[in-house]
Amino acid sequence: MKTNDMNQPVVHAIFILLAALCVIPFLLLFMSSISSESSIVNNGYSFWPKEFSLEAYTYLWSQKLAMFNSYGITILITVAGTFVGLLISALLAYPLSRRDLPIRGVLSFLVFFTLLFNGGLVPTYLIYTEVFHMKNTLMALIVPGLLTNGFFILLIRTFFANSIPVQILESAYIDGASEFKIFYRMVLPLSLPILATIGLMLTINYWNDWFNGLVYITEPRLFSIQNLLNRMLSNIQFLQQNNLGGQNMAVNLPMNGVRMAMAVVGILPLILIYPFFQKYFVKGLTIGAVK
């Protein structure tokens, strides 16, 4: 006990240091976003603004209508994609976790195979646009590459196989419960940690995704927040690098501050919701591990 008591301050100090290493970059990011462009150019990034300025956020606010629309699109695809992706992953993982399923090994291999190989960008683009006609639709922001993947399915399957007692399922069979009722009334309630873990991963993937919008979306009304911020940044860079009529139209735009402010605006919602999922996230990743 004495040795453990002596080690506790060291452990606490290590975790405080790790927590600080996680928080400091976000602090620097925010402080840079409220610094003036001239102070960033002359003095670099600092943890306290030498010249306080809200020019970056003023510029973003000038695009408020487009940003509100993009936030709405992002929230919609994140909620819908997370729910549907979680449902599909759980529905596929549950039979794979049952040892009495015929060709269980073949199906598991097919799921694992998708982690190693894919069709490539061009065939994928042609299938989604020419066959499924998803270009410039919300489905293009939900389905391609994000709805589910083999890693999530195998992770849920392992949880089902190792953490849900077979005796519970057998007793439900004896009582006359159907497979769907067992899955809905017994398996899912017992799997909250892994479902919250995968749900958080899906949420992060959907919220941070910009690639699908870049490839499949050309209509501004369907831009997600990440696509909108990326295009706004590209427009600022274009204006700063090209003189139109002999005059640089973006000479007063706070390029560095806007870049930092965009990162703050893009990541803030995830920072706010993460603490509510953290306990499930840790438990979902560790439960069923080799001890």
HELIX and SHEET records of a PDB file:
HELIX    1   1 LYS A    2  SER A   33  1                                  32    
HELIX    2   2 GLU A   37  ASN A   43  1                                   7    
HELIX    3   3 GLU A   55  SER A   62  1                                   8    
HELIX    4   4 LYS A   64  SER A   97  1                                  34    
HELIX    5   5 ARG A  104  LEU A  116  1                                  13    
HELIX    6   6 LEU A  121  LEU A  126  1                                   6    
HELIX    7   7 ILE A  127  VAL A  131  3                                   5    
HELIX    8   8 MET A  139  ILE A  142  1                                   4    
HELIX    9   9 GLY A  150  SER A  163  1                                  14    
HELIX   10  10 VAL A  166  ILE A  174  1                                   9    
HELIX   11  11 GLU A  179  ILE A  182  1                                   4    
HELIX   12  12 PHE A  183  VAL A  187  3                                   5    
HELIX   13  13 LEU A  188  LEU A  190  1                                   3    
HELIX   14  14 LEU A  192  ASN A  208  1                                  17    
HELIX   15  15 PHE A  211  TYR A  216  1                                   6    
HELIX   16  16 PRO A  220  LEU A  222  5                                   3    
HELIX   17  17 ILE A  225  GLN A  241  1                                  17    
HELIX   18  18 MET A  255  THR A  286  1                                  32    
END                                                                             
